[in-house]
């Protein structure tokens, strides 16, 4: 069975007992309905994926630097992050692109090793602070609101060598780092995203070894990582409200969550869907957003029972103390959501020999597949089906007491060149799904496209081109060029409607 994460399987799905009950289709495009006047549109990047300048300005090494620089086989296409989009040197170009699009918000991350080269506040790098001050000020001068992700996977190498996400001290380390960030930027930044995609951090980094730090521990490391992510997030949240509340900002976390539908109306598939929900979305959302806190009981029971059958004296899912449950519960001012794909899920006897035991895959015990019509030629792990987002948003509304939702990532892949028609269709369909959800009373306040320009897509390098703007990686000056999707997105932002007949050409920007 393929490993979980963006490269293969769904990241989250909705438990609905019958596939027939799902609303599988969007409403037709209707130019008579529009996004609310206060609805925010944005674009997103992450520091490691666009900044480059990997050895400039006093930046330290991250765990990703180490694996890329020491293993030429780590990145699929053999490229590196060393220059990337050169945003470290060309941040004014980036702000110009954002202004050209007309976005309200720019979601970007700050680089932990650029600010704290050793990982701890014993030394705060003034050049790193200056870079982000300049970027923030440039955004504000152009009427664009900065929204900062504090941790987007670039763990300082020194802390990775001390155990990283498998060391409980990481809650202290991240809290100390967040304090430095709040102190230096909180006078101008009012929306904070603590940690990006816990499920990917723990599955691809600590279960399957596909991402840095390349640890293969699907039985225990996966759960221990998730436990420490929740504690670290809670510490970052509490530090803000204990020490920086006067800044008047909001703090939340980003959960990645794709949609899946039960394959059939069978009880087995319904239970598989329920179990997948609690293993992915529930494992991270329930401790934060549910009234009672803690892991979902079904997760606790399923891992506990599997651990007992495997001969463990205690569950591989280490429990929280009552004090920790209370510390984590309620630590988010909004629901940050990254969403890309949809899947079907099932459980039957054909899966008997599909999983390593013990592992979280074995605990979960499901299979997935996609509808061939959802796959485009240029997609690698994105199986676009816009009604999936609609169903997901309805579920979050119901399950977590109607939270304010910020869609912090959504996007697709396409080939090089101006005419990225698959991506255009993807954005139109998914934004139409947002309108559907708004009409159902879902409190969606923001949509953020991934990504502003082509980014270094982690272990895929530049095999995946997700940018609204194409990046010329063969030119040392790193010029960028608008794709059709950039012009379509710009027109949606300007008009606040989705016009399927708008058909821009290269000279229209």
Beta strands, then each sheet from edge to edge (+ up, - down):
strand 1: 40-44
strand 2: 105-109
strand 3: 145-151
strand 4: 191-196
strand 5: 250-256
strand 6: 259-262
strand 7: 335-338
strand 8: 342-346
strand 9: 367-369
strand 10: 405-409
strand 11: 444-450
strand 12: 469-471
strand 13: 480-482
sheet 1: 1+ 2+ 3+ 4+ 5+ 7+ 10+ 11+ 1+
sheet 2: 6+ 8+ 9-
sheet 3: 12+ 13-
end
